[in-house]
Amino acid sequence: MKRPDKDLSWYVKWIAASGLLASLFVRSIGDEGEYYVLDNTLNFIGVFGWLVVGLLWWDRSIILSQTAGTAMLIYVLYRAL
C-alpha cells in the first residue's frame, strides 16, 4: 500500500518515532528510574502518535497495539503524578 508523502501522517509518525527514541535514550541514561516520568511521557508521545497514524491510515493492527500501549501509559503516568 502506497502512503502519501508529507501529509499529516508523515509529520505525526516522525514526531512519534522521535518520542520513542528519546524515551529509549532517557531510559538508558537514568539510574533506577531517575527519569521515570520523563521516560514515560516521551514514550506516551510516541505510542499516542502511532495511534493517530494508525487511525489516519485505518490500519487495525497499529490501532489495536497502540490503543493498548496508550491506555497502559495513561495509567502509569496517572500513578506517577
MODELLER restraints for C-alpha pairs under 7 A, 6 or more apart:
rsr = mdl.restraints
at = mdl.atoms
rsr.add(forms.Gaussian(group=physical.xy_distance, feature=features.Distance(at['CA:9:A'], at['CA:53:A']), mean=5.46, stdev=0.5))
rsr.add(forms.Gaussian(group=physical.xy_distance, feature=features.Distance(at['CA:9:A'], at['CA:56:A']), mean=6.65, stdev=0.5))
rsr.add(forms.Gaussian(group=physical.xy_distance, feature=features.Distance(at['CA:12:A'], at['CA:49:A']), mean=5.93, stdev=0.5))
rsr.add(forms.Gaussian(group=physical.xy_distance, feature=features.Distance(at['CA:12:A'], at['CA:53:A']), mean=6.67, stdev=0.5))
rsr.add(forms.Gaussian(group=physical.xy_distance, feature=features.Distance(at['CA:13:A'], at['CA:49:A']), mean=6.36, stdev=0.5))
rsr.add(forms.Gaussian(group=physical.xy_distance, feature=features.Distance(at['CA:13:A'], at['CA:50:A']), mean=6.15, stdev=0.5))
rsr.add(forms.Gaussian(group=physical.xy_distance, feature=features.Distance(at['CA:13:A'], at['CA:53:A']), mean=6.36, stdev=0.5))
rsr.add(forms.Gaussian(group=physical.xy_distance, feature=features.Distance(at['CA:16:A'], at['CA:45:A']), mean=6.06, stdev=0.5))
rsr.add(forms.Gaussian(group=physical.xy_distance, feature=features.Distance(at['CA:16:A'], at['CA:46:A']), mean=3.79, stdev=0.5))
rsr.add(forms.Gaussian(group=physical.xy_distance, feature=features.Distance(at['CA:16:A'], at['CA:47:A']), mean=6.71, stdev=0.5))
rsr.add(forms.Gaussian(group=physical.xy_distance, feature=features.Distance(at['CA:16:A'], at['CA:49:A']), mean=4.74, stdev=0.5))
rsr.add(forms.Gaussian(group=physical.xy_distance, feature=features.Distance(at['CA:16:A'], at['CA:50:A']), mean=6.07, stdev=0.5))
rsr.add(forms.Gaussian(group=physical.xy_distance, feature=features.Distance(at['CA:17:A'], at['CA:46:A']), mean=5.84, stdev=0.5))
rsr.add(forms.Gaussian(group=physical.xy_distance, feature=features.Distance(at['CA:19:A'], at['CA:42:A']), mean=5.01, stdev=0.5))
rsr.add(forms.Gaussian(group=physical.xy_distance, feature=features.Distance(at['CA:19:A'], at['CA:43:A']), mean=6.10, stdev=0.5))
rsr.add(forms.Gaussian(group=physical.xy_distance, feature=features.Distance(at['CA:19:A'], at['CA:45:A']), mean=5.72, stdev=0.5))
rsr.add(forms.Gaussian(group=physical.xy_distance, feature=features.Distance(at['CA:19:A'], at['CA:46:A']), mean=4.67, stdev=0.5))
rsr.add(forms.Gaussian(group=physical.xy_distance, feature=features.Distance(at['CA:20:A'], at['CA:42:A']), mean=6.34, stdev=0.5))
rsr.add(forms.Gaussian(group=physical.xy_distance, feature=features.Distance(at['CA:20:A'], at['CA:43:A']), mean=5.21, stdev=0.5))
rsr.add(forms.Gaussian(group=physical.xy_distance, feature=features.Distance(at['CA:20:A'], at['CA:46:A']), mean=4.85, stdev=0.5))
rsr.add(forms.Gaussian(group=physical.xy_distance, feature=features.Distance(at['CA:22:A'], at['CA:42:A']), mean=6.61, stdev=0.5))
rsr.add(forms.Gaussian(group=physical.xy_distance, feature=features.Distance(at['CA:23:A'], at['CA:39:A']), mean=4.80, stdev=0.5))
rsr.add(forms.Gaussian(group=physical.xy_distance, feature=features.Distance(at['CA:23:A'], at['CA:42:A']), mean=5.10, stdev=0.5))
rsr.add(forms.Gaussian(group=physical.xy_distance, feature=features.Distance(at['CA:23:A'], at['CA:43:A']), mean=5.37, stdev=0.5))
rsr.add(forms.Gaussian(group=physical.xy_distance, feature=features.Distance(at['CA:26:A'], at['CA:35:A']), mean=6.83, stdev=0.5))
rsr.add(forms.Gaussian(group=physical.xy_distance, feature=features.Distance(at['CA:26:A'], at['CA:39:A']), mean=5.83, stdev=0.5))
rsr.add(forms.Gaussian(group=physical.xy_distance, feature=features.Distance(at['CA:27:A'], at['CA:39:A']), mean=5.99, stdev=0.5))
rsr.add(forms.Gaussian(group=physical.xy_distance, feature=features.Distance(at['CA:37:A'], at['CA:77:A']), mean=6.88, stdev=0.5))
rsr.add(forms.Gaussian(group=physical.xy_distance, feature=features.Distance(at['CA:37:A'], at['CA:80:A']), mean=6.79, stdev=0.5))
rsr.add(forms.Gaussian(group=physical.xy_distance, feature=features.Distance(at['CA:40:A'], at['CA:73:A']), mean=6.80, stdev=0.5))
rsr.add(forms.Gaussian(group=physical.xy_distance, feature=features.Distance(at['CA:40:A'], at['CA:77:A']), mean=6.90, stdev=0.5))
rsr.add(forms.Gaussian(group=physical.xy_distance, feature=features.Distance(at['CA:44:A'], at['CA:70:A']), mean=6.32, stdev=0.5))
rsr.add(forms.Gaussian(group=physical.xy_distance, feature=features.Distance(at['CA:44:A'], at['CA:73:A']), mean=5.94, stdev=0.5))
rsr.add(forms.Gaussian(group=physical.xy_distance, feature=features.Distance(at['CA:47:A'], at['CA:66:A']), mean=5.72, stdev=0.5))
rsr.add(forms.Gaussian(group=physical.xy_distance, feature=features.Distance(at['CA:47:A'], at['CA:69:A']), mean=6.38, stdev=0.5))
rsr.add(forms.Gaussian(group=physical.xy_distance, feature=features.Distance(at['CA:47:A'], at['CA:70:A']), mean=5.98, stdev=0.5))
rsr.add(forms.Gaussian(group=physical.xy_distance, feature=features.Distance(at['CA:48:A'], at['CA:66:A']), mean=6.71, stdev=0.5))
rsr.add(forms.Gaussian(group=physical.xy_distance, feature=features.Distance(at['CA:48:A'], at['CA:70:A']), mean=5.72, stdev=0.5))
rsr.add(forms.Gaussian(group=physical.xy_distance, feature=features.Distance(at['CA:50:A'], at['CA:66:A']), mean=6.50, stdev=0.5))
rsr.add(forms.Gaussian(group=physical.xy_distance, feature=features.Distance(at['CA:51:A'], at['CA:62:A']), mean=6.55, stdev=0.5))
rsr.add(forms.Gaussian(group=physical.xy_distance, feature=features.Distance(at['CA:51:A'], at['CA:63:A']), mean=5.43, stdev=0.5))
rsr.add(forms.Gaussian(group=physical.xy_distance, feature=features.Distance(at['CA:51:A'], at['CA:66:A']), mean=5.03, stdev=0.5))
rsr.add(forms.Gaussian(group=physical.xy_distance, feature=features.Distance(at['CA:51:A'], at['CA:67:A']), mean=6.31, stdev=0.5))
rsr.add(forms.Gaussian(group=physical.xy_distance, feature=features.Distance(at['CA:54:A'], at['CA:60:A']), mean=6.92, stdev=0.5))
rsr.add(forms.Gaussian(group=physical.xy_distance, feature=features.Distance(at['CA:54:A'], at['CA:62:A']), mean=5.07, stdev=0.5))
rsr.add(forms.Gaussian(group=physical.xy_distance, feature=features.Distance(at['CA:54:A'], at['CA:63:A']), mean=5.05, stdev=0.5))
rsr.add(forms.Gaussian(group=physical.xy_distance, feature=features.Distance(at['CA:55:A'], at['CA:63:A']), mean=6.32, stdev=0.5))
